[in-house]
Amino acid sequence: METKKVEIPAELYGKIEKRAKETGFDSVDKYVTFVLEELLKELEKESEEEFELSEEEERKIKERLRALGYID
């Protein structure tokens, strides 16, 4: 897998290093990769949920579109 470098403040690196050791990760890189992947998964899930309509919401939208003559 191709990798890229990211610079972060030394103080933050120290906190991450401590947390990585406490949680059993072999390296800061592996811990940061794991955390970022999990965060992105959660954000993508939340983003998808924002666009899901309940049956009631969908019914109301269709009623409005019918009233405006956009659908039959």
DSSP file (Angstrom, degrees, kcal/mol; ACC not computed):
  #  RESIDUE AA STRUCTURE BP1 BP2  ACC     N-H-->O    O-->H-N    N-H-->O    O-->H-N    TCO  KAPPA ALPHA  PHI   PSI    X-CA   Y-CA   Z-CA
    1    1 A M              0   0    0      0, 0.0     2,-0.2     0, 0.0     0, 0.0   0.000 360.0 360.0 360.0 132.4    0.0    0.0    0.0
    2    2 A E        -     0   0    0      1,-0.0     2,-0.3     0, 0.0     0, 0.0  -0.497 360.0-161.1 -71.8 142.0    1.3    3.4   -0.9
    3    3 A T        -     0   0    0     -2,-0.2     2,-0.3     2,-0.0    -1,-0.0  -0.865   9.8-157.0-124.9 160.7    1.7    5.8    2.0
    4    4 A K        -     0   0    0     -2,-0.3     2,-0.3     2,-0.0     0, 0.0  -0.916  21.7-117.1-129.9 156.6    2.0    9.6    2.4
    5    5 A K        -     0   0    0     -2,-0.3     2,-0.4     2,-0.0    -2,-0.0  -0.752  23.2-169.7 -98.6 145.5    3.5   11.6    5.2
    6    6 A V        -     0   0    0     -2,-0.3     2,-0.4     2,-0.0    -2,-0.0  -0.996  15.5-138.1-130.6 136.1    1.5   14.1    7.4
    7    7 A E        +     0   0    0     -2,-0.4     3,-0.0     0, 0.0    -2,-0.0  -0.807  25.7 172.4 -98.1 135.6    3.0   16.5    9.8
    8    8 A I        -     0   0    0     -2,-0.4     5,-0.0     2,-0.0    -2,-0.0  -0.937  42.4 -82.4-133.8 158.1    1.4   17.1   13.2
    9    9 A P     >  -     0   0    0      0, 0.0     4,-2.3     0, 0.0     3,-0.2  -0.295  37.1-123.5 -60.7 145.3    2.6   19.0   16.3
   10   10 A A  H  > S+     0   0    0      1,-0.2     4,-2.3     2,-0.2     5,-0.2   0.860 110.6  56.2 -58.8 -38.5    5.1   17.2   18.5
   11   11 A E  H  > S+     0   0    0      1,-0.2     4,-1.7     2,-0.2    -1,-0.2   0.917 109.3  45.8 -62.2 -43.2    2.8   17.6   21.5
   12   12 A L  H  > S+     0   0    0      1,-0.2     4,-2.6     2,-0.2    -2,-0.2   0.898 109.6  55.4 -66.0 -40.7   -0.1   15.9   19.7
   13   13 A Y  H  X S+     0   0    0     -4,-2.3     4,-3.0     1,-0.2    -2,-0.2   0.914 105.7  52.7 -57.7 -43.1    2.3   13.1   18.5
   14   14 A G  H  X S+     0   0    0     -4,-2.3     4,-2.1     2,-0.2    -1,-0.2   0.903 109.7  47.7 -60.6 -42.1    3.3   12.4   22.1
   15   15 A K  H  X S+     0   0    0     -4,-1.7     4,-2.3     2,-0.2    -1,-0.2   0.907 113.7  47.5 -65.1 -41.6   -0.4   12.1   23.1
   16   16 A I  H  X S+     0   0    0     -4,-2.6     4,-2.9     2,-0.2    -2,-0.2   0.910 109.8  53.1 -66.4 -41.6   -1.1    9.8   20.2
   17   17 A E  H  X S+     0   0    0     -4,-3.0     4,-2.1    -5,-0.2    -2,-0.2   0.914 110.1  47.9 -59.5 -44.0    2.0    7.7   20.9
   18   18 A K  H  X S+     0   0    0     -4,-2.1     4,-2.2     1,-0.2    -1,-0.2   0.934 113.4  47.2 -61.9 -46.7    0.9    7.2   24.5
   19   19 A R  H  X S+     0   0    0     -4,-2.3     4,-1.6     1,-0.2    -2,-0.2   0.889 109.3  54.4 -64.0 -39.9   -2.6    6.2   23.4
   20   20 A A  H  <>S+     0   0    0     -4,-2.9     5,-2.6     1,-0.2     4,-0.3   0.917 110.2  46.5 -60.5 -44.0   -1.3    3.8   20.8
   21   21 A K  H ><5S+     0   0    0     -4,-2.1     3,-1.1     1,-0.2    -1,-0.2   0.909 110.4  53.1 -64.6 -42.0    0.8    2.0   23.4
   22   22 A E  H 3<5S+     0   0    0     -4,-2.2    -1,-0.2     1,-0.3    -2,-0.2   0.790 112.0  45.6 -64.2 -27.9   -2.1    1.9   25.8
   23   23 A T  T 3<5S-     0   0    0     -4,-1.6    -1,-0.3    -5,-0.2    -2,-0.2   0.334 119.0-105.8-102.4   6.9   -4.3    0.3   23.2
   24   24 A G  T < 5 +     0   0    0     -3,-1.1     2,-0.2    -4,-0.3    -3,-0.2   0.642  64.9 149.7  86.0  15.4   -1.8   -2.3   21.9
   25   25 A F      < -     0   0    0     -5,-2.6    -1,-0.3    -6,-0.2    -2,-0.1  -0.598  45.5-139.6 -82.8 145.7   -0.8   -0.8   18.6
   26   26 A D  S    S+     0   0    0     -2,-0.2     2,-0.3     1,-0.1    -1,-0.1   0.760  79.9   8.0 -73.2 -26.1    2.7   -1.4   17.3
   27   27 A S     >  -     0   0    0      1,-0.1     4,-1.9    -7,-0.1     5,-0.1  -0.977  68.3-113.9-153.1 162.2    3.2    2.1   16.0
   28   28 A V  H  > S+     0   0    0     -2,-0.3     4,-3.1     1,-0.2     5,-0.3   0.899 115.9  57.8 -63.5 -41.1    1.7    5.6   15.9
   29   29 A D  H  > S+     0   0    0      1,-0.2     4,-2.4     2,-0.2    -1,-0.2   0.922 107.4  45.9 -56.5 -46.6    1.2    5.2   12.2
   30   30 A K  H  > S+     0   0    0      2,-0.2     4,-2.3     1,-0.2    -1,-0.2   0.899 114.3  48.6 -65.2 -40.3   -1.0    2.1   12.6
   31   31 A Y  H  X S+     0   0    0     -4,-1.9     4,-2.8     2,-0.2     5,-0.2   0.944 112.5  46.8 -65.1 -48.1   -3.0    3.7   15.4
   32   32 A V  H  X S+     0   0    0     -4,-3.1     4,-2.7     1,-0.2     5,-0.2   0.908 112.2  51.2 -61.8 -42.3   -3.6    6.9   13.4
   33   33 A T  H  X S+     0   0    0     -4,-2.4     4,-2.4    -5,-0.3    -1,-0.2   0.933 112.1  46.9 -59.7 -46.5   -4.6    4.9   10.3
   34   34 A F  H  X S+     0   0    0     -4,-2.3     4,-2.5     2,-0.2    -2,-0.2   0.943 113.5  47.4 -60.4 -49.7   -7.1    2.9   12.4
   35   35 A V  H  X S+     0   0    0     -4,-2.8     4,-2.5     1,-0.2    -2,-0.2   0.917 113.7  47.3 -61.5 -44.8   -8.6    5.9   14.1
   36   36 A L  H  X S+     0   0    0     -4,-2.7     4,-2.6    -5,-0.2    -1,-0.2   0.896 111.1  51.1 -66.1 -40.0   -8.9    7.9   10.8
   37   37 A E  H  X S+     0   0    0     -4,-2.4     4,-2.2    -5,-0.2    -1,-0.2   0.929 112.5  46.6 -61.9 -44.2  -10.5    4.9    9.0
   38   38 A E  H  X S+     0   0    0     -4,-2.5     4,-2.2     2,-0.2    -2,-0.2   0.907 112.5  49.8 -64.5 -42.0  -13.0    4.4   11.8
   39   39 A L  H  X S+     0   0    0     -4,-2.5     4,-2.5    -5,-0.2    -2,-0.2   0.927 111.3  48.4 -62.3 -45.9  -13.8    8.2   11.9
   40   40 A L  H  X S+     0   0    0     -4,-2.6     4,-2.5     2,-0.2    -1,-0.2   0.886 109.5  52.8 -64.2 -38.9  -14.3    8.3    8.1
   41   41 A K  H  X S+     0   0    0     -4,-2.2     4,-2.3     2,-0.2    -1,-0.2   0.927 111.1  47.3 -59.6 -44.5  -16.6    5.2    8.2
   42   42 A E  H  X S+     0   0    0     -4,-2.2     4,-2.5     2,-0.2    -2,-0.2   0.904 112.0  49.3 -65.1 -42.1  -18.7    6.9   10.9
   43   43 A L  H  X S+     0   0    0     -4,-2.5     4,-2.3     2,-0.2    -1,-0.2   0.896 111.3  49.3 -64.8 -40.0  -18.9   10.2    9.0
   44   44 A E  H  X S+     0   0    0     -4,-2.5     4,-2.2     2,-0.2    -2,-0.2   0.907 111.2  50.1 -64.6 -41.4  -19.9    8.3    5.8
   45   45 A K  H  X S+     0   0    0     -4,-2.3     4,-2.2     2,-0.2    -2,-0.2   0.929 111.9  47.4 -62.3 -46.0  -22.6    6.4    7.7
   46   46 A E  H  X S+     0   0    0     -4,-2.5     4,-1.6     1,-0.2    -1,-0.2   0.892 110.3  53.1 -62.4 -39.8  -24.0    9.7    9.2
   47   47 A S  H  X S+     0   0    0     -4,-2.3     4,-0.6     1,-0.2    -1,-0.2   0.903 109.9  47.5 -63.5 -41.6  -23.9   11.3    5.8
   48   48 A E  H >< S+     0   0    0     -4,-2.2     3,-0.9     1,-0.2     4,-0.3   0.889 109.7  53.6 -65.6 -39.5  -26.0    8.5    4.3
   49   49 A E  H >< S+     0   0    0     -4,-2.2     3,-1.0     1,-0.2    -1,-0.2   0.799  97.9  65.1 -67.5 -29.0  -28.5    8.6    7.2
   50   50 A E  H 3< S+     0   0    0     -4,-1.6    -1,-0.2     1,-0.2    -2,-0.2   0.797 104.1  46.4 -63.0 -27.9  -29.1   12.3    6.7
   51   51 A F  T << S+     0   0    0     -3,-0.9     2,-0.5    -4,-0.6    -1,-0.2   0.420  86.2 105.5 -98.7   0.7  -30.6   11.6    3.3
   52   52 A E    <   -     0   0    0     -3,-1.0     2,-0.4    -4,-0.3    -3,-0.0  -0.699  58.4-152.9 -83.3 129.7  -32.8    8.7    4.3
   53   53 A L        -     0   0    0     -2,-0.5     2,-0.1     1,-0.0    -2,-0.1  -0.792  11.6-125.0-102.6 144.2  -36.5    9.7    4.5
   54   54 A S     >  -     0   0    0     -2,-0.4     4,-2.5     1,-0.1     5,-0.2  -0.376  32.9-106.1 -74.2 165.3  -39.1    8.1    6.7
   55   55 A E  H  > S+     0   0    0      1,-0.2     4,-2.3     2,-0.2     5,-0.1   0.891 123.0  52.0 -60.4 -38.5  -42.2    6.8    5.0
   56   56 A E  H  > S+     0   0    0      2,-0.2     4,-2.3     1,-0.2    -1,-0.2   0.911 109.4  48.3 -65.1 -43.4  -44.1    9.8    6.4
   57   57 A E  H  > S+     0   0    0      1,-0.2     4,-2.2     2,-0.2    -2,-0.2   0.916 112.5  49.0 -63.0 -42.8  -41.6   12.3    5.0
   58   58 A E  H  X S+     0   0    0     -4,-2.5     4,-2.3     1,-0.2    -2,-0.2   0.901 110.2  51.4 -63.2 -41.5  -41.7   10.6    1.6
   59   59 A R  H  X S+     0   0    0     -4,-2.3     4,-2.3     1,-0.2    -2,-0.2   0.915 110.1  49.0 -61.7 -44.4  -45.5   10.7    1.6
   60   60 A K  H  X S+     0   0    0     -4,-2.3     4,-2.2     2,-0.2    -1,-0.2   0.890 110.4  50.5 -64.2 -40.3  -45.6   14.4    2.4
   61   61 A I  H  X S+     0   0    0     -4,-2.2     4,-2.5     2,-0.2    -1,-0.2   0.926 110.7  49.1 -63.7 -44.4  -43.1   15.2   -0.3
   62   62 A K  H  X S+     0   0    0     -4,-2.3     4,-2.5     1,-0.2    -2,-0.2   0.898 109.4  52.9 -62.6 -39.8  -45.2   13.3   -2.8
   63   63 A E  H  X S+     0   0    0     -4,-2.3     4,-2.5     2,-0.2    -1,-0.2   0.922 110.3  47.5 -60.5 -44.4  -48.3   15.1   -1.7
   64   64 A R  H  X S+     0   0    0     -4,-2.2     4,-1.8     2,-0.2    -2,-0.2   0.918 111.7  49.8 -63.1 -43.9  -46.7   18.5   -2.2
   65   65 A L  H  <>S+     0   0    0     -4,-2.5     5,-2.6     2,-0.2     6,-0.8   0.889 111.7  48.8 -64.1 -38.5  -45.4   17.5   -5.7
   66   66 A R  H ><5S+     0   0    0     -4,-2.5     3,-1.4     3,-0.2    -2,-0.2   0.932 109.7  51.9 -63.6 -46.0  -48.8   16.3   -6.7
   67   67 A A  H 3<5S+     0   0    0     -4,-2.5    -1,-0.2     1,-0.3    -2,-0.2   0.820 110.8  48.3 -61.5 -31.3  -50.4   19.5   -5.4
   68   68 A L  T 3<5S-     0   0    0     -4,-1.8    -1,-0.3    -5,-0.2    -2,-0.2   0.512 117.2-115.7 -86.6  -5.0  -47.9   21.5   -7.5
   69   69 A G  T < 5S+     0   0    0     -3,-1.4    -3,-0.2    -4,-0.4    -2,-0.1   0.621  81.7 120.3  83.2  13.6  -48.6   19.3  -10.6
   70   70 A Y  S   <S+     0   0    0     -5,-2.6     2,-0.3    -6,-0.2    -4,-0.2   0.799  78.5  21.9 -81.4 -28.9  -45.2   17.8  -10.8
   71   71 A I              0   0    0     -6,-0.8    -2,-0.2    -9,-0.2    -1,-0.1  -0.947 360.0 360.0-135.0 158.4  -46.3   14.2  -10.4
   72   72 A D              0   0    0     -2,-0.3    -6,-0.1    -3,-0.1    -1,-0.0   0.423 360.0 360.0 -93.0 360.0  -49.6   12.4  -11.0
